[in-house]
Amino acid sequence: MKLIPEDLVTVLEAGNEGMVAVAKSILESADIPCFVNGEELQELSGIALDFSFVEIQVPSKHAKEARKLLEHLTK
């Protein structure tokens, strides 16, 4: 069981697995811990659901840097 910090901030909403994977990779490369809220809803019985969005969340102290690192994904 993972302990999840209570001060998480959403820095990106993503609707596909590719964007989630890229965002996680970018944040992990910068040593920013990240959590994907709703990831279990994005896949149902192995079928990707394009219409379900997940939230990429980071501890609030990393939010500004994380948003900067991920801003190109939303343009």
C-alpha positions as CSV (number, residue, x, y, z in Angstrom):
1,M,0.0,0.0,0.0
2,K,1.4,3.4,-1.1
3,L,1.2,6.3,1.2
4,I,-0.2,9.3,-0.7
5,P,0.6,12.8,0.5
6,E,-2.5,14.9,1.5
7,D,-1.2,18.0,-0.2
8,L,-1.4,16.8,-3.9
9,V,-2.1,19.4,-6.6
10,T,-3.3,18.5,-10.1
11,V,-0.8,19.8,-12.7
12,L,-2.2,18.1,-15.8
13,E,-5.4,16.3,-17.0
14,A,-4.7,13.7,-19.7
15,G,-7.1,11.7,-21.8
16,N,-4.8,9.1,-23.2
17,E,-2.2,6.6,-21.9
18,G,0.5,8.1,-24.1
19,M,0.3,11.5,-22.6
20,V,0.2,10.0,-19.1
21,A,3.3,8.0,-19.8
22,V,5.2,11.0,-21.2
23,A,4.1,13.2,-18.3
24,K,5.2,10.6,-15.7
25,S,8.5,10.2,-17.4
26,I,9.2,13.9,-17.5
27,L,8.4,14.4,-13.8
28,E,10.3,11.3,-12.7
29,S,13.3,12.5,-14.6
30,A,13.2,15.7,-12.7
31,D,12.9,13.8,-9.4
32,I,9.3,15.0,-8.9
33,P,7.1,12.4,-7.3
34,C,3.8,12.1,-9.2
35,F,0.5,10.2,-8.8
36,V,-2.1,9.4,-11.4
37,N,-5.6,9.9,-10.0
38,G,-8.2,7.9,-12.0
39,E,-5.7,5.7,-13.8
40,E,-7.8,2.6,-12.9
41,L,-10.8,4.2,-14.7
42,Q,-8.9,4.8,-17.9
43,E,-8.6,1.1,-18.5
44,L,-11.5,-1.2,-18.0
45,S,-10.9,-4.9,-18.7
46,G,-7.8,-3.9,-20.7
47,I,-9.8,-1.6,-23.1
48,A,-8.5,2.0,-23.1
49,L,-11.3,4.5,-22.8
50,D,-10.4,7.6,-24.7
51,F,-13.1,9.7,-23.0
52,S,-11.9,9.2,-19.4
53,F,-9.5,11.8,-18.1
54,V,-7.0,11.2,-15.4
55,E,-5.2,13.8,-13.2
56,I,-1.4,13.9,-12.9
57,Q,-0.8,15.1,-9.3
58,V,2.3,16.2,-7.5
59,P,3.0,17.4,-4.0
60,S,2.2,21.1,-3.8
61,K,5.8,22.1,-3.2
62,H,6.6,20.8,-6.7
63,A,3.6,22.1,-8.5
64,K,5.1,25.2,-10.1
65,E,8.1,23.3,-11.5
66,A,5.9,20.4,-12.7
67,R,3.5,22.7,-14.6
68,K,6.5,24.4,-16.3
69,L,7.9,21.0,-17.3
70,L,4.6,19.8,-18.7
71,E,3.3,23.0,-20.3
72,H,4.3,21.9,-23.8
73,L,2.0,18.8,-23.5
74,T,-1.1,21.0,-23.5
75,K,-0.2,23.2,-26.5
